[in-house]
Amino acid sequence: MNSSLKVIASFQYASEAQIVKARLEAEEIQVVINNEHTINTDPLISNAIGGVELMVFDEDEARAKTILESISKYSLDNAGEPIHCPNCNSSKIEYYTSITDFKSFIYFFVGFLFSVLPMYTKYSYRCENCKYKFNLK
C-alpha cells in the first residue's frame, strides 16, 4: 500500500498544532508535524516557511478534515460555550493581544531594547463581524 502524507492544516505556533494533533490521535489517526522544531527555534520565520504543518496519510485525510472542522476556532467560555459579542451577538470572537495604550508601548519598548521579560500586554476579545473590542466581566 502506497500512502503519502497530506497537509490538512497549518498553524503559526507548534503548541496549536500539538493540541490538534492530540485530538486527531484520540480518534486513532496517525499525525506528523512538519517544521515544528524550526519554528520553536525561531518563531519569527513561521509565516515565511508556511507555519507548522499538520499532516496525515491519504486514507485518513477526509476523516481528519471532518474532525478539524468540528473544532471551534473561535473563543469559548469556561463552560465550553461560544462567547457572544455584546454589540451584534455574533459568536465569531477572537482573543488577541495588542499594544494600544501608552503603558503597553513603554513595556514593549523597554523589553525589546533590553531583552527583558515579562512584557506587559493587554488581552481582550474582538468580534470578527463588527470588530467591536470588549472584555468579559
QUIPE-V397783 format. One record per pair of residues at least 24 apart in sequence whose ideal C-beta (glycine too) atoms are under 10 Angstrom apart, sorted by the first residue. I is the first residue (numbers start at 1). J is the second residue. Records with the same first field share a line. If there is no record, write none. Layout:
I=J, J
This chain:
1=57, 58, 59
2=58
3=30, 56, 57, 58, 59, 60
4=55, 57, 58
5=30, 31, 32, 34, 53, 55, 56, 57, 58, 60, 61
6=53, 54, 55, 56, 57, 58, 59, 60, 61, 64, 65
7=32, 34, 50, 51, 53, 54, 55, 56, 61
8=53, 54, 55, 56, 60, 61, 62, 64, 65, 67, 68
9=51, 52, 53, 54, 55, 56, 64, 65, 68, 71
10=34, 35, 46, 47, 49, 50, 51, 52, 53, 54, 55
11=35, 36, 39, 46, 51, 52, 53, 54
12=39, 43, 46, 47, 51, 52
13=39, 40, 43, 46, 51, 52
14=38, 39, 40, 43, 46, 51, 52
15=40, 52
16=51, 52, 54
17=51, 52, 53, 54, 55
18=52, 54
19=71
20=52, 54, 64, 67, 68, 71
21=52, 54, 55, 56
23=64, 67, 68, 70, 71
24=54, 56, 60, 63, 64, 67, 68, 71
26=67
27=60, 63, 64, 66, 67
28=60, 63
29=56, 57, 59, 60, 61, 63, 64, 67
30=55, 56, 57, 59, 60, 64
31=55, 56, 57, 60, 64
32=56, 57
73=128
74=125, 127, 128
75=125, 126, 136
77=136
78=136
83=125, 127, 134, 136
84=127
85=125, 126, 127, 128, 129, 130, 131, 132, 133, 134
86=125, 127, 132, 134, 136, 137
87=127, 129, 130, 131, 132, 133, 134
88=127, 129, 130, 131, 132
89=127, 129, 130
90=127, 128, 129, 130, 132
91=127, 128, 129
92=126, 127, 128, 129, 130
93=125, 126, 127, 128, 129, 132, 134, 136
94=124, 125, 126, 127, 128
95=123, 124, 125, 126, 136
96=121, 122, 123, 124, 125, 126, 133
97=121, 122, 123, 124
98=122, 123, 124, 126, 133
100=124, 133
